[in-house]
Amino acid sequence: MDKELQQLKQLVNGIHQLSDEDWEAFAAVWSRHVAKRKEPLTMAGEVEHYLYFVAGGVQRVYYFDDQDREATLVFTYSPSFGGVLDSFMLQQPSRYYYETLTPSVFLRAPFPELQRLMQTRPAIESMIREGLSHSMSGLLARLVELQCYTSEERFRKLLQRSPHILQLVPHKYLANYLGIDPTNFSKLLNKVRI
């Protein structure tokens, strides 16, 4: 777990530097969790109990509508936070699923422990708020891409943001994430210089 905690510390320091005392308190609430490929971590209708730190593997958050149409919303991979964040922060039933796409290694922290830290340690509360603000900013940028960009522009933007993603995530999920028909996604793979 020491290796994973070092990865977590690097990510946290990139968001908001914590004092040694705050870091020790924050680090103490995380435990290691290992999941197999295609393992559900959160199901729609369940409350998200953990904030995940992804130390290895690839996961996705997705949605099913009442007509069984699927929408991949987010991919998570090392080093990043994961889980269904709105369900976690609001402690309300999730509308989304969170599953592993590959065998995965996490650190995870339970909501009551993080809530206690946010209430008693202002630097930890600030760091979490800043992290959520960055996530919200990324989400808004993604909404603009989905509503204003052509499929080729969305594809190029994804490769610009995450050039390694083609090797991490099966292409059918990437096509779904971008809102592109799988056949058109294959054409873009052949057309766009990477």
Phi and psi in degrees as GROMACS dihedral restraints (atoms count N, CA, C in turn):
[ dihedral_restraints ]
;  ai    aj    ak    al  type     phi  dphi    fc
    3     4     5     6     1   -61.0    20    10
    4     5     6     7     1   -41.4    20    10
    6     7     8     9     1   -61.7    20    10
    7     8     9    10     1   -45.1    20    10
    9    10    11    12     1   -64.8    20    10
   10    11    12    13     1   -39.2    20    10
   12    13    14    15     1   -65.4    20    10
   13    14    15    16     1   -34.5    20    10
   15    16    17    18     1   -66.4    20    10
   16    17    18    19     1   -41.1    20    10
   18    19    20    21     1   -61.2    20    10
   19    20    21    22     1   -43.9    20    10
   21    22    23    24     1   -61.6    20    10
   22    23    24    25     1   -43.3    20    10
   24    25    26    27     1   -62.0    20    10
   25    26    27    28     1   -40.6    20    10
   27    28    29    30     1   -61.6    20    10
   28    29    30    31     1   -44.0    20    10
   30    31    32    33     1   -64.4    20    10
   31    32    33    34     1   -45.9    20    10
   33    34    35    36     1   -60.6    20    10
   34    35    36    37     1   -45.4    20    10
   36    37    38    39     1   -63.1    20    10
   37    38    39    40     1   -28.6    20    10
   39    40    41    42     1   -71.6    20    10
   40    41    42    43     1   -21.3    20    10
   42    43    44    45     1   -91.6    20    10
   43    44    45    46     1   -51.8    20    10
   45    46    47    48     1  -163.0    20    10
   46    47    48    49     1   117.6    20    10
   48    49    50    51     1   -63.9    20    10
   49    50    51    52     1   127.6    20    10
   51    52    53    54     1  -103.6    20    10
   52    53    54    55     1   149.1    20    10
   54    55    56    57     1   -66.1    20    10
   55    56    57    58     1   163.0    20    10
   57    58    59    60     1   -57.4    20    10
   58    59    60    61     1   -40.7    20    10
   60    61    62    63     1   -65.9    20    10
   61    62    63    64     1   -44.5    20    10
   63    64    65    66     1   -66.1    20    10
   64    65    66    67     1   -39.9    20    10
   66    67    68    69     1   -61.1    20    10
   67    68    69    70     1   -44.7    20    10
   69    70    71    72     1   -60.2    20    10
   70    71    72    73     1   -41.9    20    10
   72    73    74    75     1   -65.3    20    10
   73    74    75    76     1   -42.4    20    10
   75    76    77    78     1   -65.9    20    10
   76    77    78    79     1   -45.9    20    10
   78    79    80    81     1   -63.1    20    10
   79    80    81    82     1   -29.5    20    10
   81    82    83    84     1   -68.7    20    10
   82    83    84    85     1   -19.3    20    10
   84    85    86    87     1   -91.5    20    10
   85    86    87    88     1    -3.0    20    10
   87    88    89    90     1   -94.5    20    10
   88    89    90    91     1   141.3    20    10
   90    91    92    93     1  -129.2    20    10
   91    92    93    94     1   155.1    20    10
   93    94    95    96     1   -79.9    20    10
   94    95    96    97     1   142.7    20    10
   96    97    98    99     1  -142.1    20    10
   97    98    99   100     1   133.1    20    10
   99   100   101   102     1  -117.1    20    10
  100   101   102   103     1   138.2    20    10
  102   103   104   105     1  -132.7    20    10
  103   104   105   106     1   147.9    20    10
  105   106   107   108     1   -81.8    20    10
  106   107   108   109     1   171.3    20    10
  108   109   110   111     1   -61.5    20    10
  109   110   111   112     1   139.3    20    10
  111   112   113   114     1    59.0    20    10
  112   113   114   115     1    33.5    20    10
  114   115   116   117     1   -94.1    20    10
  115   116   117   118     1   125.9    20    10
  117   118   119   120     1   -71.5    20    10
  118   119   120   121     1   132.7    20    10
  120   121   122   123     1  -102.8    20    10
  121   122   123   124     1   -36.2    20    10
  123   124   125   126     1  -138.7    20    10
  124   125   126   127     1   135.8    20    10
  126   127   128   129     1  -110.0    20    10
  127   128   129   130     1   149.8    20    10
  129   130   131   132     1   -57.2    20    10
  130   131   132   133     1   138.4    20    10
  132   133   134   135     1    94.5    20    10
  133   134   135   136     1   -16.1    20    10
  135   136   137   138     1   -95.5    20    10
  136   137   138   139     1   151.2    20    10
  138   139   140   141     1   -83.1    20    10
  139   140   141   142     1   134.1    20    10
  141   142   143   144     1   -73.7    20    10
  142   143   144   145     1   118.3    20    10
  144   145   146   147     1   -94.3    20    10
  145   146   147   148     1   -15.1    20    10
  147   148   149   150     1  -128.6    20    10
  148   149   150   151     1   147.4    20    10
  150   151   152   153     1   -95.9    20    10
  151   152   153   154     1   129.5    20    10
  153   154   155   156     1  -102.4    20    10
  154   155   156   157     1   143.2    20    10
  156   157   158   159     1  -112.6    20    10
  157   158   159   160     1   121.1    20    10
  159   160   161   162     1   -84.6    20    10
  160   161   162   163     1   114.4    20    10
  162   163   164   165     1   -97.9    20    10
  163   164   165   166     1   -21.4    20    10
  165   166   167   168     1  -166.4    20    10
  166   167   168   169     1   149.6    20    10
  168   169   170   171     1    95.3    20    10
  169   170   171   172     1   179.1    20    10
  171   172   173   174     1  -130.2    20    10
  172   173   174   175     1   138.8    20    10
  174   175   176   177     1  -134.4    20    10
  175   176   177   178     1   169.9    20    10
  177   178   179   180     1  -144.2    20    10
  178   179   180   181     1   152.2    20    10
  180   181   182   183     1  -106.0    20    10
  181   182   183   184     1   130.9    20    10
  183   184   185   186     1  -142.0    20    10
  184   185   186   187     1   168.6    20    10
  186   187   188   189     1  -131.3    20    10
  187   188   189   190     1   142.7    20    10
  189   190   191   192     1  -115.7    20    10
  190   191   192   193     1   131.9    20    10
  192   193   194   195     1   -92.1    20    10
  193   194   195   196     1  -177.7    20    10
  195   196   197   198     1   -71.6    20    10
  196   197   198   199     1    -6.3    20    10
  198   199   200   201     1  -107.5    20    10
  199   200   201   202     1    18.3    20    10
  201   202   203   204     1    61.1    20    10
  202   203   204   205     1    27.6    20    10
  204   205   206   207     1   -85.6    20    10
  205   206   207   208     1   138.9    20    10
  207   208   209   210     1  -108.6    20    10
  208   209   210   211     1   139.7    20    10
  210   211   212   213     1  -130.9    20    10
  211   212   213   214     1   116.0    20    10
  213   214   215   216     1   -80.5    20    10
  214   215   216   217     1   123.3    20    10
  216   217   218   219     1  -101.3    20    10
  217   218   219   220     1   -40.1    20    10
  219   220   221   222     1  -148.7    20    10
  220   221   222   223     1   142.8    20    10
  222   223   224   225     1  -109.8    20    10
  223   224   225   226     1   143.2    20    10
  225   226   227   228     1  -125.9    20    10
  226   227   228   229     1   143.7    20    10
  228   229   230   231     1  -159.2    20    10
  229   230   231   232     1   167.3    20    10
  231   232   233   234     1   -66.1    20    10
  232   233   234   235     1   142.6    20    10
  234   235   236   237     1   -94.6    20    10
  235   236   237   238     1   115.2    20    10
  237   238   239   240     1  -154.1    20    10
  238   239   240   241     1   166.4    20    10
  240   241   242   243     1   -86.0    20    10
  241   242   243   244     1   154.3    20    10
  243   244   245   246     1  -145.4    20    10
  244   245   246   247     1   176.5    20    10
  246   247   248   249     1   116.4    20    10
  247   248   249   250     1  -179.3    20    10
  249   250   251   252     1   -95.8    20    10
  250   251   252   253     1    94.5    20    10
  252   253   254   255     1   -64.6    20    10
  253   254   255   256     1   -38.6    20    10
  255   256   257   258     1   -66.1    20    10
  256   257   258   259     1   -42.0    20    10
  258   259   260   261     1   -63.1    20    10
  259   260   261   262     1   -40.3    20    10
  261   262   263   264     1   -64.2    20    10
  262   263   264   265     1   -52.2    20    10
  264   265   266   267     1   -70.3    20    10
  265   266   267   268     1   -34.6    20    10
  267   268   269   270     1   -92.0    20    10
  268   269   270   271     1   -13.0    20    10
  270   271   272   273     1    52.7    20    10
  271   272   273   274     1    47.6    20    10
  273   274   275   276     1  -119.7    20    10
  274   275   276   277     1   158.1    20    10
  276   277   278   279     1   -56.7    20    10
  277   278   279   280     1   139.0    20    10
  279   280   281   282     1   -74.7    20    10
  280   281   282   283     1   145.9    20    10
  282   283   284   285     1   -95.9    20    10
  283   284   285   286     1    -3.0    20    10
  285   286   287   288     1  -125.4    20    10
  286   287   288   289     1   165.9    20    10
  288   289   290   291     1  -110.2    20    10
  289   290   291   292     1   147.4    20    10
  291   292   293   294     1  -127.6    20    10
  292   293   294   295     1   119.5    20    10
  294   295   296   297     1  -137.0    20    10
  295   296   297   298     1   157.2    20    10
  297   298   299   300     1   -83.8    20    10
  298   299   300   301     1   142.7    20    10
  300   301   302   303     1   -98.7    20    10
  301   302   303   304     1   -24.5    20    10
  303   304   305   306     1  -133.8    20    10
  304   305   306   307     1   165.9    20    10
  306   307   308   309     1   -53.8    20    10
  307   308   309   310     1   139.0    20    10
  309   310   311   312     1  -136.8    20    10
  310   311   312   313     1   150.1    20    10
  312   313   314   315     1  -123.4    20    10
  313   314   315   316     1   132.0    20    10
  315   316   317   318     1  -130.9    20    10
  316   317   318   319     1   161.3    20    10
  318   319   320   321     1  -109.1    20    10
  319   320   321   322     1   143.3    20    10
  321   322   323   324     1  -137.8    20    10
  322   323   324   325     1   145.9    20    10
  324   325   326   327     1  -123.0    20    10
  325   326   327   328     1   131.0    20    10
  327   328   329   330     1   -74.4    20    10
  328   329   330   331     1   148.0    20    10
  330   331   332   333     1   -53.5    20    10
  331   332   333   334     1   -49.6    20    10
  333   334   335   336     1   -58.0    20    10
  334   335   336   337     1   -36.7    20    10
  336   337   338   339     1   -68.9    20    10
  337   338   339   340     1   -44.2    20    10
  339   340   341   342     1   -67.3    20    10
  340   341   342   343     1   -38.6    20    10
  342   343   344   345     1   -59.9    20    10
  343   344   345   346     1   -43.9    20    10
  345   346   347   348     1   -61.8    20    10
  346   347   348   349     1   -43.9    20    10
  348   349   350   351     1   -63.7    20    10
  349   350   351   352     1   -40.8    20    10
  351   352   353   354     1   -64.8    20    10
  352   353   354   355     1   -32.0    20    10
  354   355   356   357     1   -79.2    20    10
  355   356   357   358     1   -25.9    20    10
  357   358   359   360     1  -108.9    20    10
  358   359   360   361     1   -13.6    20    10
  360   361   362   363     1  -130.9    20    10
  361   362   363   364     1    99.1    20    10
  363   364   365   366     1   -56.2    20    10
  364   365   366   367     1   -34.7    20    10
  366   367   368   369     1   -66.4    20    10
  367   368   369   370     1   -36.6    20    10
  369   370   371   372     1   -69.5    20    10
  370   371   372   373     1   -41.3    20    10
  372   373   374   375     1   -61.1    20    10
  373   374   375   376     1   -42.2    20    10
  375   376   377   378     1   -63.4    20    10
  376   377   378   379     1   -43.5    20    10
  378   379   380   381     1   -62.2    20    10
  379   380   381   382     1   -44.2    20    10
  381   382   383   384     1   -66.6    20    10
  382   383   384   385     1   -41.1    20    10
  384   385   386   387     1   -62.2    20    10
  385   386   387   388     1   -43.5    20    10
  387   388   389   390     1   -63.3    20    10
  388   389   390   391     1   -41.7    20    10
  390   391   392   393     1   -61.4    20    10
  391   392   393   394     1   -43.6    20    10
  393   394   395   396     1   -65.3    20    10
  394   395   396   397     1   -36.0    20    10
  396   397   398   399     1   -64.6    20    10
  397   398   399   400     1   -40.9    20    10
  399   400   401   402     1   -63.2    20    10
  400   401   402   403     1   -41.3    20    10
  402   403   404   405     1   -62.6    20    10
  403   404   405   406     1   -43.0    20    10
  405   406   407   408     1   -63.9    20    10
  406   407   408   409     1   -40.7    20    10
  408   409   410   411     1   -61.3    20    10
  409   410   411   412     1   -44.0    20    10
  411   412   413   414     1   -64.1    20    10
  412   413   414   415     1   -38.8    20    10
  414   415   416   417     1   -63.9    20    10
  415   416   417   418     1   -43.4    20    10
  417   418   419   420     1   -64.8    20    10
  418   419   420   421     1   -39.8    20    10
  420   421   422   423     1   -62.4    20    10
  421   422   423   424     1   -39.9    20    10
  423   424   425   426     1   -65.7    20    10
  424   425   426   427     1   -38.2    20    10
  426   427   428   429     1   -62.4    20    10
  427   428   429   430     1   -40.2    20    10
  429   430   431   432     1   -61.4    20    10
  430   431   432   433     1   -45.7    20    10
  432   433   434   435     1   -57.7    20    10
  433   434   435   436     1   -46.4    20    10
  435   436   437   438     1   -65.3    20    10
  436   437   438   439     1   -34.1    20    10
  438   439   440   441     1   -92.2    20    10
  439   440   441   442     1   -24.5    20    10
  441   442   443   444     1  -115.9    20    10
  442   443   444   445     1   -22.0    20    10
  444   445   446   447     1   -94.6    20    10
  445   446   447   448     1   151.3    20    10
  447   448   449   450     1   -72.3    20    10
  448   449   450   451     1   167.5    20    10
  450   451   452   453     1   -60.5    20    10
  451   452   453   454     1   -39.1    20    10
  453   454   455   456     1   -66.8    20    10
  454   455   456   457     1   -39.5    20    10
  456   457   458   459     1   -64.7    20    10
  457   458   459   460     1   -39.8    20    10
  459   460   461   462     1   -63.3    20    10
  460   461   462   463     1   -42.4    20    10
  462   463   464   465     1   -61.8    20    10
  463   464   465   466     1   -48.2    20    10
  465   466   467   468     1   -62.3    20    10
  466   467   468   469     1   -41.4    20    10
  468   469   470   471     1   -63.3    20    10
  469   470   471   472     1   -41.2    20    10
  471   472   473   474     1   -61.5    20    10
  472   473   474   475     1   -45.2    20    10
  474   475   476   477     1   -67.7    20    10
  475   476   477   478     1   -31.7    20    10
  477   478   479   480     1   -67.7    20    10
  478   479   480   481     1   -42.7    20    10
  480   481   482   483     1   -74.4    20    10
  481   482   483   484     1   -41.0    20    10
  483   484   485   486     1  -139.2    20    10
  484   485   486   487     1    75.4    20    10
  486   487   488   489     1   -60.9    20    10
  487   488   489   490     1   -24.4    20    10
  489   490   491   492     1   -85.4    20    10
  490   491   492   493     1    -4.2    20    10
  492   493   494   495     1   -65.9    20    10
  493   494   495   496     1   -27.5    20    10
  495   496   497   498     1   -62.9    20    10
  496   497   498   499     1   -27.0    20    10
  498   499   500   501     1   -87.4    20    10
  499   500   501   502     1   -18.2    20    10
  501   502   503   504     1   -92.1    20    10
  502   503   504   505     1   -38.5    20    10
  504   505   506   507     1  -116.5    20    10
  505   506   507   508     1   132.7    20    10
  507   508   509   510     1   -54.7    20    10
  508   509   510   511     1   139.9    20    10
  510   511   512   513     1   -61.9    20    10
  511   512   513   514     1   -29.1    20    10
  513   514   515   516     1   -63.8    20    10
  514   515   516   517     1   -34.4    20    10
  516   517   518   519     1   -74.8    20    10
  517   518   519   520     1   -36.0    20    10
  519   520   521   522     1   -64.7    20    10
  520   521   522   523     1   -42.7    20    10
  522   523   524   525     1   -59.9    20    10
  523   524   525   526     1   -44.5    20    10
  525   526   527   528     1   -63.3    20    10
  526   527   528   529     1   -44.5    20    10
  528   529   530   531     1   -58.1    20    10
  529   530   531   532     1   -39.6    20    10
  531   532   533   534     1   -85.0    20    10
  532   533   534   535     1    -7.9    20    10
  534   535   536   537     1    70.9    20    10
  535   536   537   538     1    36.1    20    10
  537   538   539   540     1  -118.3    20    10
  538   539   540   541     1   137.6    20    10
  540   541   542   543     1   -58.3    20    10
  541   542   543   544     1   137.8    20    10
  543   544   545   546     1   -54.4    20    10
  544   545   546   547     1   -34.6    20    10
  546   547   548   549     1   -65.7    20    10
  547   548   549   550     1   -43.7    20    10
  549   550   551   552     1   -67.0    20    10
  550   551   552   553     1   -33.6    20    10
  552   553   554   555     1   -62.0    20    10
  553   554   555   556     1   -44.1    20    10
  555   556   557   558     1   -60.8    20    10
  556   557   558   559     1   -39.5    20    10
  558   559   560   561     1   -64.2    20    10
  559   560   561   562     1   -40.7    20    10
  561   562   563   564     1   -64.5    20    10
  562   563   564   565     1   -37.6    20    10
  564   565   566   567     1   -58.5    20    10
  565   566   567   568     1   -40.0    20    10
  567   568   569   570     1   -78.9    20    10
  568   569   570   571     1   -26.3    20    10
  570   571   572   573     1   -87.6    20    10
  571   572   573   574     1   -43.8    20    10
  573   574   575   576     1   -84.1    20    10
  574   575   576   577     1   128.5    20    10
  576   577   578   579     1   -74.1    20    10
  577   578   579   580     1   128.4    20    10
